Amino acid sequence: MNLQVTGHHVEVTPALREYVETKISPVVQHFDHITKANVILSIEKHQQKAEATLHVPGKEIFVENAHEDLYAAIDLMFDKLDRQVQKHKQKLQDHHRQDKRAAMQGV
């Protein structure tokens, strides 16, 4: 998986990059077909903002979150991202089950 971390009006320090890498690892463990991930960290007025776009086969998953603390924004964003990835994975599994049921019933 290709991970790109960029910052708008904020310097992406090695500590921030490492924090993002550790937070994305559970997401990758839940769904290993992720080809590319873009994470954008930015500051807008008094809000710290974190955005992520995951490229998976057939879809792009986008999540954003804002908070007063950048690390909290990253945490909340990856929580949302993990839920969306699991939901996408479940949809893929459900579609495959329906195909098997239809084949078994002779439809």
Stockholm file with secondary structure:
# STOCKHOLM 1.0

chainA/1-107         MNLQVTGHHVEVTPALREYVETKISPVVQHFDHITKANVILSIEKHQQKAEATLHVPGKEIFVENAHEDLYAAIDLMFDKLDRQVQKHKQKLQDHHRQDKRAAMQGV
#=GR chainA/1-107 SS CEEEEEEESSCCCHHHHHHHHHHHHHHHHHCTTCCEEEEEEEEETTEEEEEEEEEETTEEEEEEEEESSHHHHHHHHHHHHHHHHHHHHHHHHHHHHHHHHHHHHTC
#=GC SS_cons         CEEEEEEESSCCCHHHHHHHHHHHHHHHHHCTTCCEEEEEEEEETTEEEEEEEEEETTEEEEEEEEESSHHHHHHHHHHHHHHHHHHHHHHHHHHHHHHHHHHHHTC
//
